Amino acid sequence: MPLSGIQRERVVQALLDAFPGYADLKYMVAMQLDENIEALAPVGSTLKNCVYELVARMDAQDRVAELLTAALRENSRNPQLLNCQKTLYPGGLGSGTEAAAYPPAGGPPQQKRGPSIISPLSHQLRIELVAILLRLPGILQFTVRSSLLEALPSMYTLDRNHSNAMQDLMGIVDQLAQLGQTSSRQWPLILLLDTALEYIRGYALEEVLQQLRQQLIEFYGDA
């Protein structure tokens, strides 16, 4: 059933509160819905209009529950999103979605891959990783992005996006973040950054990438 005007406004406000920046909204739509926000909403409009167009498009496709599920996976503790979900869908968003949307009270769920147990990357760290990788020379070329994976064991087969550099890098980062250490006790994401550093030795970007690498080391040390 289509949303009423008041219900649609509630969803719009909840999304604006959970994703106050265009980049955050675009990332959520790409990673959680596998959609391009620019294809769903007009480019160049205000963030509020962009969110409204997104909600209207999803409402027309009877996908508002899916949209809220995606938003909660990305920002599961936002009070406006939680309240919106409870108000519009008091019985829940559908079978199996609650477990994905709400991590345990003690923190995000841990995942086990290989020999190590790790926690998912924070939203901010994921954004920063993708943003810095997008600044690498030639990164829009699929072959250049693929070369960043050369130091990884050949057994790691990743789902890739040939045509969209940002979505491809998002997928690479998220998939590598879920993997444990290699047999040589190396973290895949750090190996990725080490390869990237070889491309930019002596450039200003090297210092930024080194700082991000240190953040990853600290993250894995605390994980």
N, C-alpha and C positions, 0 to 999 in steps of 0.2 A: 504494500500500500504506500503511495507517495506521501512524503512528509508534508505536514502543514507548514504555513509560513513561520509560525513560532518554533516548531521543531527544527526546521532548516536553519533558522537563526541560531538556535542552541548549538547545533553541530558546528556551524561556522565559528562561533565564539570559542568553542572548546578547542577547535583546531588552531585558531589564532593564539590561544593561550599556550598550547602545547608546543607549537612551532612558530615562534615569533619572528623568525627569519626565513626569507625565501629559500636560501640554500638548505636549511633544515627540512623544510616542507618538500622540496624537490628530492632530497635524499630519501625521505620516508616513502614517498610515492614510488620512487625507482626501486628501492630495496624491498619494500614490503608488498607492493602491488604490481611490481614489474611493469610500470607504466611511465611514460614520459610526461611530466607535468605540462610541458610546453604544447603537447598535443591535446591536452584536456582543457587547458585554460589559456586565454589570450596572453601572449608575451608582451611585457611592458606595462601591464596594468598594475594597480596597487596590490599589495599583498592581500588585503581584505577582498577585493574583487576577484583575485585569483582563487582564493579559498572558496568564495561563493560559487564561482563557475565550476570548481572541482566538485563541490557538494551537489550542485544542481545536476551535473553530468552523471554522477554516481547514483543520485536519486532516480533519474530517468531510466537508469539501467537496473534499478532495484538492487543496488550494491552498497547502500549506506552502512549496513551491518558489517560488510566486508571492509569498508573504509575505516570504521571505528576499530575493528579488530586489528587492522594494520597499524593504525595510529597508536593503539595501546601496546602493541608489540615493541614499538619504537620508544614510547614514553609511557611506561606502565603505571607510574605514580602520579601523573598529573590529575589533580582533583577535579578539574572541569571535565576532562575526558571520562573519568570514572563516573561522575554524576550524570553526564550525558548518556552513557551506556546504561546505567541503572534506570534512568527515566524512560528512555525510548525502548529498551529491551530488558525489562525487569526479570525475565526468565533466563537471561544470558544471551550471548551473541551466537549461540549455535554449538553443536556438539564438538568438543575438543578445543574450542577457541579460548576458553577461560584459562586453561593451563598454560597456553602459549602467551597470553596477555599479561598474566600476573605472576611474577616470580615470587618465591617464598619470602617471608618477611625478613629473613636473615640476609638477603641479598640476591643477586641474579643466580639462576641455576647454573651449576657447574657441568661441564661437558668432559667426557673422557674420550680421547683419541690417542692411540699409541700408548707410550709408557707414562704419559703425564696427564694430570688432571688440571684443567685451566678454566678460568672464568672468562666470559665474553668480554671483548673490548668495550670500553665506555663509548657512548655515542660521540662525544667530543673527540676522542682519540681516533675513532674511525674517520670522522670528517677531516681531521687534520692530515691523516695519512693519505687519503685520496686527494686532497687539495695539493699537497706537496708533490705527489707523483704526477699530477696533471701539469706541473710546471717543468717537468723534465724535457729536454730537447727531443723533438721527434716523437713524443709520446702518443700523438694522434694516429701514428702508424701501428697497425696490429703487430708487425714484426718486431718493432721496438719494444712494445709491451711484453711480447713473448720472450724477448731476450732477458728481461728482468727475472725470469723464472729459471734461467739456465743453471743456477747453483743449487736448485732444489732437486731432491731425489726424483728419478724418472717415474717412480711409482705414484707420485702425486699427480693425478689427472683432474684438472679443474674444468668446470663449466665456464665457457668464455663467450664474450660478445664481440664479434668481429667489427661491427659497424659503429658502435658507440663507445668511445674511449672512457668516458666517465663511468658508465654502467659496467664496463669490462673491469675497470680498476676497483670499483666497489665490490664486484663479485670476487675478484682475486683476494682483496683484503679480507673480506668476510670468510671466505673458504679457508685461507691460510690461518686466520685467527682461531679457527676451530680445531686445528691440528696440533698435536703434541710435538715434543721435540723429535728431531731426526735421530737415527741410530748413533750419530756423532754428537748428540746432545746439543744440537743447535735449534733455535726457534725459526720456523719458516719465514715469518715476517721480518725478522732481523736479517736473515740471509737475503731477502728481497731488497731491503734497504742497503745492505752492503754492496749488492750488485749495482743499485742505482747510484751509489756514491762513486763508483768507478767511472760513471759517465760525466760527472761534474766536478772532478778534482780541480781545485784552484779557482772555482767560481764562487760567487757570493752564496749561491743556493746550497753549497756544501755545508756551510755552518748551520743553516736551518735544518737540513736533513740530519746532521749529526745530533742536534738537540732533540729531534723527534726520535732518533734511534735510542738516545739515552732514556727518554720517557718510556719506550718499549722495554728496555732493560729493567727499569724500575717497576714497571707493571708486572713483568714476569717474575721479578724477585718477590713481589707481594702476593702473586696469584696462588 
